[in-house]
Amino acid sequence: MILLTGATGFIGERVLQKLSENNLSVRCLVRKPVNFGKQGVSHIIGDVLDYDSLARATEGINTVYYFIHMMGKQDEQERFDVLDRRAITNMVKACKVNGVKRIIHLTGMSNPEEKLSHHLASRKEVEEIIKNSGIDYTIFRASVIIGREGAAFELLDTAVRKFPVIPVMDWQNTKVQPVYIGDVIRYLVECLDKQETINKCYDIGCPDVFTYKELMQEYAKELGLKRIFVPVPGSWRRLSAYVLGKLAPVDANVAYWLIESLHNNMLAEPNDLDRIFGFEPLSFNESIRKIKEGGQCYMP
Ligand SMILES: NC(=O)c1ccc[n+]([C@@H]2O[C@H](COP(=O)([O-])OP(=O)(O)OC[C@H]3O[C@@H](n4cnc5c(N)ncnc54)[C@H](OP(=O)(O)O)[C@@H]3O)[C@@H](O)[C@H]2O)c1
């Protein structure tokens, strides 16, 4: 049986849909009762910050999908890294006690040569804890995931749709390689049967590399919107997060930490995923068209 964490989130919800379509038995760890209404899907109430609940949730589990981050916590904002560390340490301990065979995880892409933002440094730490746990793992790393309800994509969408004149700050030339949500879900679900992905980490990205300014320009073009970009010195993180937090369907705290991460380049290291999975990720423009059509993995 599979234990899915983050089943109510952007990634977990879509992975659950695929796992259920594939007739796999899934137990979802949730903080509040949810009726998923799917054959073979059950839920267990728990919290990754509560070890005892994880010890119960991992009983009889073969594979854990770990899709948790704590950036949205409002009471201990500066300390989401502490919470994320505690959460994954709890999970690893529970997995070991109950003999879980594998952890599958999605995290943020980062360049080991750069000083990482708080968010990416914390993501890296969680990744390292999984890798050093002694439990088999498969880890995928992504940058901006192109899909409705994805926090980074919703910020991009809001900035481009709502502002005819877009201020571009000191992150405008940072490079990024986004990836389509449908491709991310395929990697996460199809890796279950691919033994060669065990104990491997993969960067996943579309074939295109953009600066953040180019990404917004390209997105505006896809939407048929004329936009003027005005360079503004500085990073204006708090103001940007405040404004976007009001306009976008994204928590302002999450927006703040994601904006801080705009200074880190997110470029995928080459890998052999095309050979292993038998498909190539969609281009950015194809991804946007899929979203516009309400294509695969779109959820309103
Ligand atoms: N979105 C992206 O563009 C993106 C890009 C790269 C990597 N990733 C990675 O993908 C993973 C999943 O991100 P996401 O975008 O799906 O996040 P998300 O939409 O914010 O979902 C987070 C999930 O975590 C659950 N959760 C939070 N705190 C919890 C706790 N204490 N105990 C149990 N569950 C808890 C939430 O449940 P509740 O409903 O109870 O709050 C929710 O289901 C993360 O590791 C993230 O770094 C995402």
The ligand as an SDF file (V2000), in Angstrom:
LIG
                    3D

 48 52  0  0  0  0  0  0  0  0999 V2000
    4.0670   23.9990   -6.5990 N   0  0  0  0  0  0  0  0  0  0  0  0
    5.2070   24.0810   -7.2580 C   0  0  0  0  0  0  0  0  0  0  0  0
    5.3380   24.8430   -8.2540 O   0  0  0  0  0  0  0  0  0  0  0  0
    6.3820   23.2240   -6.8060 C   0  0  0  0  0  0  0  0  0  0  0  0
    7.5830   23.3660   -7.5130 C   0  0  0  0  0  0  0  0  0  0  0  0
    8.6720   22.5960   -7.1320 C   0  0  0  0  0  0  0  0  0  0  0  0
    8.5590   21.7020   -6.0890 C   0  0  0  0  0  0  0  0  0  0  0  0
    7.3820   21.5920   -5.4100 N   0  0  0  0  0  0  0  0  0  0  0  0
    7.3490   20.6550   -4.2640 C   0  0  0  0  0  0  0  0  0  0  0  0
    6.1930   19.8420   -4.3070 O   0  0  0  0  0  0  0  0  0  0  0  0
    5.8520   19.4600   -2.9780 C   0  0  0  0  0  0  0  0  0  0  0  0
    4.3750   19.6810   -2.7730 C   0  0  0  0  0  0  0  0  0  0  0  0
    4.0920   21.0690   -2.9770 O   0  0  0  0  0  0  0  0  0  0  0  0
    2.6340   21.5970   -3.3470 P   0  0  0  0  0  0  0  0  0  0  0  0
    2.8260   22.6840   -4.3360 O   0  0  0  0  0  0  0  0  0  0  0  0
    1.7280   20.4600   -3.6640 O   0  0  0  0  0  0  0  0  0  0  0  0
    2.2120   22.2490   -1.9400 O   0  0  0  0  0  0  0  0  0  0  0  0
    0.7540   22.6490   -1.4150 P   0  0  0  0  0  0  0  0  0  0  0  0
   -0.2300   22.7500   -2.5170 O   0  0  0  0  0  0  0  0  0  0  0  0
    0.9570   23.8390   -0.5330 O   0  0  0  0  0  0  0  0  0  0  0  0
    0.3400   21.4140   -0.5040 O   0  0  0  0  0  0  0  0  0  0  0  0
    0.9750   21.1560    0.7100 C   0  0  0  0  0  0  0  0  0  0  0  0
    0.3250   19.9550    1.3600 C   0  0  0  0  0  0  0  0  0  0  0  0
    1.0030   19.6980    2.5960 O   0  0  0  0  0  0  0  0  0  0  0  0
    0.0190   19.4340    3.5900 C   0  0  0  0  0  0  0  0  0  0  0  0
    0.5540   19.7770    4.8990 N   0  0  0  0  0  0  0  0  0  0  0  0
    1.1130   20.9600    5.2790 C   0  0  0  0  0  0  0  0  0  0  0  0
    1.4840   20.8910    6.5710 N   0  0  0  0  0  0  0  0  0  0  0  0
    1.1520   19.6460    7.0110 C   0  0  0  0  0  0  0  0  0  0  0  0
    1.2760   18.9720    8.2460 C   0  0  0  0  0  0  0  0  0  0  0  0
    1.8190   19.5690    9.3230 N   0  0  0  0  0  0  0  0  0  0  0  0
    0.8650   17.6810    8.3380 N   0  0  0  0  0  0  0  0  0  0  0  0
    0.3010   17.0670    7.2660 C   0  0  0  0  0  0  0  0  0  0  0  0
    0.1220   17.6660    6.0640 N   0  0  0  0  0  0  0  0  0  0  0  0
    0.5510   18.9310    5.9420 C   0  0  0  0  0  0  0  0  0  0  0  0
   -1.1540   20.3410    3.2180 C   0  0  0  0  0  0  0  0  0  0  0  0
   -2.3200   19.8540    3.8370 O   0  0  0  0  0  0  0  0  0  0  0  0
   -3.5050   20.7980    4.4130 P   0  0  0  0  0  0  0  0  0  0  0  0
   -4.5910   20.7490    3.3430 O   0  0  0  0  0  0  0  0  0  0  0  0
   -3.9050   20.1640    5.6820 O   0  0  0  0  0  0  0  0  0  0  0  0
   -2.9390   22.1850    4.6070 O   0  0  0  0  0  0  0  0  0  0  0  0
   -1.1660   20.1610    1.6940 C   0  0  0  0  0  0  0  0  0  0  0  0
   -1.8570   18.9840    1.3320 O   0  0  0  0  0  0  0  0  0  0  0  0
    6.7420   20.2810   -2.0270 C   0  0  0  0  0  0  0  0  0  0  0  0
    7.7870   19.4560   -1.5750 O   0  0  0  0  0  0  0  0  0  0  0  0
    7.2760   21.3800   -2.9240 C   0  0  0  0  0  0  0  0  0  0  0  0
    8.5520   21.8370   -2.5320 O   0  0  0  0  0  0  0  0  0  0  0  0
    6.2860   22.3250   -5.7490 C   0  0  0  0  0  0  0  0  0  0  0  0
  1  2  1  0
  2  3  2  0
  2  4  1  0
  4  5  1  0
  4 48  2  0
  5  6  2  0
  6  7  1  0
  7  8  2  0
  8  9  1  0
  8 48  1  0
  9 10  1  0
  9 46  1  0
 10 11  1  0
 11 12  1  0
 11 44  1  0
 12 13  1  0
 13 14  1  0
 14 15  2  0
 14 16  1  0
 14 17  1  0
 17 18  1  0
 18 19  2  0
 18 20  1  0
 18 21  1  0
 21 22  1  0
 22 23  1  0
 23 24  1  0
 23 42  1  0
 24 25  1  0
 25 26  1  0
 25 36  1  0
 26 27  1  0
 26 35  1  0
 27 28  2  0
 28 29  1  0
 29 30  1  0
 29 35  2  0
 30 31  1  0
 30 32  2  0
 32 33  1  0
 33 34  2  0
 34 35  1  0
 36 37  1  0
 36 42  1  0
 37 38  1  0
 38 39  2  0
 38 40  1  0
 38 41  1  0
 42 43  1  0
 44 45  1  0
 44 46  1  0
 46 47  1  0
M  CHG  2   8   1  16  -1
M  END
$$$$
